[in-house]
Amino acid sequence: MFTRMKTIQTFIFLLLITNFRRFSSQNDEIKESEQFYKNLNNLVKTKCFSRIRINLDQPCRKVDLMKKCTFKSCHVPRIETLDPEFTKNLVCRFGIEENNQCKYFDPSDKNLSFVDLNVAKQTFTNYHKGAFDIWEAIYKEIEDNTNLYRLISGIHYSIFVHISFFYKSVGPGYLSNPIYYLKKKNSAHFKNLIFAENFVKGVVGRLQINHFRCSLEMEDQHVDQLSDIVAYLRSHRNIKFNDNLSLSELNTLENKIFEAINCIECEKCKLWGLIQFRGLFIAIKLQTTQNSSCLPGDELIYLTHLLHKLTSSISYVKIMEKYKYPLVDFFKYYSIEISTIIISLTVFFTFNKFNKHLDIKRKPVNKDQ
């Protein structure tokens, strides 16, 4: 009897220890995941990663795709004057490496604009019909390429999640629109988002930080953040790109897709389309060629922003899926508009009633009656 009790006690003790270790391990994984996202979120907001030089005025060769966006929310503000610190120390990525020296960019190049991505956030812009035509043109080009289709579908869904989460500007922040999200959410497209995120994570986890010494000059703390991000993703499963496309075929598809993107009349949509699709094709080429030694700094920035968008989209989905009362959020979202309409109608009917009352008072009395 005593032996049996001791055996049971030992079993319970071992069970508790095992569960404690499992819980401790899961807790460590959660902390590491949170630190990874924190590092990534902080990195994309730094000057080095948020200020880019990009051409938003490439001509559209497919005029039928052009649909004007007249909304103010479509506009991307430019950086008109650059501070000396930025131009001298942080823009090697805009130049080329010659004899182990960075040759800086020519600031007189009129085709390229400097943009601060912290200001030009990816948000809802009201650009509907034009966006539909662009996506249709892109999907038409890749319908025979399974993995590429899934990756682009994942980016498409990520963009949808972002415009749902950053739907309306209110003061310094944004309100989400859970009704818009819940109405259009799609489980198959969400799986493609996860697929795209895992693919990009696998690529970033195999980068060599020392390859960016000259092409992208960063402060030490930001180098450490990037190193921690890559180190965290080292063990991430590598998803193979198995569409059997040669580099030439991939470049042809890339050019056709960017031809469609150049026809986007919403500047903000075009900006983030260029960034994320460049990041995607950089990731594909890095994986298929297994070579990151000559990756220019701008390409690292596009790749990092793509990873951030995909990762943050999954976080935003988890938040919006928790909305239990979307109608309450709808009234919260439209509170200003609803209040304005109610006040306007109240004033209108009150004024109308007051005028009728005055008309009755002013109406002359018929003495013959």
Rosetta blueprint (number, residue, H / E / L):
1 M L
2 F H
3 T H
4 R H
5 M H
6 K H
7 T H
8 I H
9 Q H
10 T H
11 F H
12 I H
13 F H
14 L H
15 L H
16 L H
17 I H
18 T H
19 N H
20 F H
21 R H
22 R H
23 F H
24 S H
25 S H
26 Q H
27 N H
28 D H
29 E H
30 I H
31 K H
32 E H
33 S H
34 E H
35 Q H
36 F H
37 Y H
38 K H
39 N H
40 L H
41 N H
42 N H
43 L H
44 V H
45 K H
46 T L
47 K H
48 C H
49 F H
50 S H
51 R E
52 I E
53 R E
54 I E
55 N L
56 L L
57 D L
58 Q L
59 P L
60 C L
61 R L
62 K L
63 V H
64 D H
65 L H
66 M L
67 K L
68 K L
69 C L
70 T L
71 F L
72 K H
73 S H
74 C H
75 H L
76 V L
77 P L
78 R L
79 I L
80 E L
81 T L
82 L L
83 D L
84 P H
85 E H
86 F H
87 T H
88 K H
89 N H
90 L L
91 V L
92 C H
93 R H
94 F H
95 G L
96 I E
97 E E
98 E E
99 N L
100 N L
101 Q E
102 C E
103 K E
104 Y L
105 F L
106 D L
107 P L
108 S L
109 D L
110 K L
111 N L
112 L L
113 S E
114 F E
115 V E
116 D E
117 L L
118 N L
119 V L
120 A L
121 K L
122 Q L
123 T L
124 F L
125 T L
126 N L
127 Y L
128 H L
129 K H
130 G H
131 A H
132 F H
133 D H
134 I H
135 W H
136 E H
137 A H
138 I H
139 Y H
140 K H
141 E H
142 I H
143 E L
144 D L
145 N L
146 T H
147 N H
148 L H
149 Y H
150 R H
151 L H
152 I H
153 S H
154 G H
155 I H
156 H H
157 Y H
158 S H
159 I H
160 F H
161 V H
162 H H
163 I H
164 S H
165 F H
166 F L
167 Y L
168 K E
169 S E
170 V E
171 G L
172 P L
173 G E
174 Y E
175 L E
176 S L
177 N L
178 P H
179 I H
180 Y H
181 Y H
182 L H
183 K H
184 K H
185 K L
186 N L
187 S H
188 A H
189 H H
190 F H
191 K H
192 N H
193 L H
194 I H
195 F H
196 A H
197 E H
198 N H
199 F H
200 V H
201 K H
202 G H
203 V H
204 V H
205 G L
206 R L
207 L L
208 Q L
209 I H
210 N H
211 H H
212 F H
213 R L
214 C L
215 S L
216 L L
217 E L
218 M L
219 E L
220 D H
221 Q H
222 H H
223 V H
224 D H
225 Q H
226 L H
227 S H
228 D H
229 I H
230 V H
231 A H
232 Y H
233 L H
234 R L
235 S L
236 H L
237 R L
238 N L
239 I L
240 K L
241 F L
242 N L
243 D L
244 N L
245 L L
246 S L
247 L H
248 S H
249 E H
250 L H
251 N H
252 T H
253 L H
254 E H
255 N H
256 K H
257 I H
258 F H
259 E H
260 A H
261 I H
262 N L
263 C L
264 I L
265 E L
266 C L
267 E H
268 K H
269 C H
270 K H
271 L H
272 W H
273 G H
274 L H
275 I H
276 Q H
277 F H
278 R H
279 G H
280 L H
281 F H
282 I H
283 A H
284 I H
285 K H
286 L H
287 Q H
288 T H
289 T H
290 Q L
291 N L
292 S L
293 S L
294 C L
295 L L
296 P L
297 G H
298 D H
299 E H
300 L H
301 I H
302 Y H
303 L H
304 T H
305 H H
306 L H
307 L H
308 H H
309 K H
310 L H
311 T H
312 S H
313 S H
314 I H
315 S H
316 Y H
317 V H
318 K H
319 I H
320 M H
321 E H
322 K L
323 Y L
324 K L
325 Y L
326 P H
327 L H
328 V H
329 D H
330 F H
331 F H
332 K H
333 Y H
334 Y L
335 S H
336 I H
337 E H
338 I H
339 S H
340 T H
341 I H
342 I H
343 I H
344 S H
345 L H
346 T H
347 V H
348 F H
349 F H
350 T H
351 F H
352 N H
353 K H
354 F H
355 N H
356 K H
357 H H
358 L H
359 D H
360 I H
361 K H
362 R H
363 K L
364 P L
365 V L
366 N L
367 K L
368 D L
369 Q L
